[in-house]
């Protein structure tokens, strides 16, 4: 590993190392993917990484190419002490709103963990059900904390794979390209074809007459 990358990872782990110095041994990072799109689910991932984990390239998932994320996903799952994923579909997002759906997905992901953490660090969420586990909310945590960055990659890759599967069912919307986000091309297809079953009606009501 190059010295520059090693220093970047060490900086990304500063917060967690500080928390371990306070006595927290098992730290779980949590992040989501899919709060903003017009279609598809929101996915929340929880992951506990070993204290000495230093996977080259781990970063906020938005800063990594799709190909690189896929590779890192496999490496993260191979090293992870434990991980969990919560998936909330578009119908439930419409029913309870995206913030509550994200919070529900977070709790679901925690229930999937095989090992209980003694601290959770999460990207910018508060008033959440962490099953009684103490947590710290960190703004832009996916760019500041190694475990949250790892969780962001798990969440993003999981969601992207789901959207590629939907693309095979609804190819006219080209979900594999934009993953359901509100790009100009996506909005144009909605106006041409209308909504499909995986569109979030609460997000698209101003785009088309329902």
N, C-alpha and C positions, 0 to 999 in steps of 0.2 A: 504494500500500500504506500502511495506517495505521501511525503511528509505533509503536504498541504491538505490532503484529504483526511489524514489522521488528525490534524489539528482541528479541522472542521467538525469531525465527529466528536472529538473531545469537548469542543464548545457546545455541541448539541446535547451532550450528556452532563453538562455542569449542574443543571437544576436537579436532575435525578441523583447525582452523586452527593449534592448538598442535602437532599432529603434522606439519603441513606446514612449520611453522617449524623442525622437527627434520630436515627434508630429505625427508620422504615426499611425493611429488608425486601419485601415483595411488592413491587410497584407495578401497577397496571396502567397503561396508556390507552386512552379511548379517543376515537375520532369517527366522523361520519363522512359519507359521500352521497350527494344527491338531494340536498335541501333545495337547490334552486331550479332544477329542471321542470319542464312542462309535462313530462311523462315518466312513467316507471317508478320504482320504489326508492325509498331512502334506506341506506345501509349503514349500520353502526358496527364498528369492530372494537373489541377489547383485546389487548395483548399484554402478556407478561414476558419480558425479555430477560435473559440472564444479565447480571450486573456487568459482566465483562464482554458483552456482545458489542462487536464493532463491524457491522456489515457495511462494506464499501458501497457508497451511493445512497444510503438511506437518507431521505429528506422529505419535506412536504410533498405529497404525491402530485400536486399541481405543477411542481418544478421538474418533474421527471417524465420522460417520454413513455408512451404506452408500452413499447417493447421492453424498455428498462424496468418498468413497474412489474411486468409479468415475471421477469427474472428475479427481481427482489422479493416478490410475493413468495416464490418457492423457497428462497433462502431464509426469509423471516419465519415461515411456518416450520422449517426444518430446525431452526434454532430456538424457537419460542418454547418457554416453559409451559404455557397454556394460552389459548386464544378462544374467543367466542365471537359470533356474528349474529346480529339482529336485523331482520329485514321486514320493513313495513310497506305494504303495497299501496298503490295509488288510491284505491277505494277508501282505505282507512285514513290516508292522508286527507282526503276530501272531507271525511267525517269528523276527524278530531283536530285538524290543522297540522301543518308541517312541524311546528315546534313541539307539540305534544307527541307527534308521531316519532320524532327524533329521540325524545326523552324515553318513550316506550321502547324503542329499538335499543337504546343504551342499556336499559334494565334487562332486556332479553339477552343481549350479548354477555352481560355479566353472569347470568344464570348458566351460560354455556361453559364457563371456565371450570376446569377440573381442579384448579388450585385457587384458594381464596386469597386475594391480595390483602395487605394491611394498609395500603393507600392507593387511591385512584387519582390520576392526573388526567384532566379532560380538556379538550379544546373549547373554551369559551361557552360552556353550558353551566347553568346554576339551577337551583331548585329541582334537583333530580333525585330519583330513587336509586340509590346505590346499594340497596340491601343492607343498610347499616354500616357500610364501609366508609371511613372518612375519605373526603375527596378535596382536591384543590383544582379550581378552574383557572386556566391559563389562556389569556387572549393570544391568538396566533400561536397556540401551543404546538401545532404541527410543524412550525418553522423553528421552534425553540427547544423542543424536547424529543429525544431519540425515540422513546416508547410511543409517544403520540404520533410522530412521523411514521413509525412502523405500522401503527393502527390505521393511519390514513391510507397507506398503500394497500393493506388488506381490504379495507372498505371500498376503495376505488376500483381495484381489480375485480372484486366480487360483483360490484354493480355493473361494471363495463361488460363482464361476461353475461350477465342477465340481459343487458340491453342488446348484445349481439344475438342472443337467442330470440328476443322479440323481433329483431330485424328480419329473421328468417320467416316469421309469421306475417309481418307487416312490412314487406320490402319497400313499398312505395314511400315510406317515411324516412328511410335511410338512417335508422336508429344506430346502426353500427358506426356511423360517421360522427354524429353529434351527441350520441348517448342521451337524447331527450332534452338537451338544453335548448334554450330559446334562440337559436341562431336564425338568421334571415332565411336560410334555406328551409329550416324546419317549419318556421311560421308560414312560409309560402306553401308547403305541402299541406299544412292544416287547412289553409284557406282553399286549397284545391280539392282535397279529399274529405275534409271534415275531421272530426275526432275519431280515434280508434279506442278500443276498450282500455288501453293502458295510459291514456292521457288523463292528467289530473284536471278534473272539471273546474275545481276552485282556482286553478292557475290559468286556465285558458278561456274563461267565460267572456273576457273582453276581446278575444280574437275571432270568435265565431258565434253566430246566433244558435244557441242550443235549443 
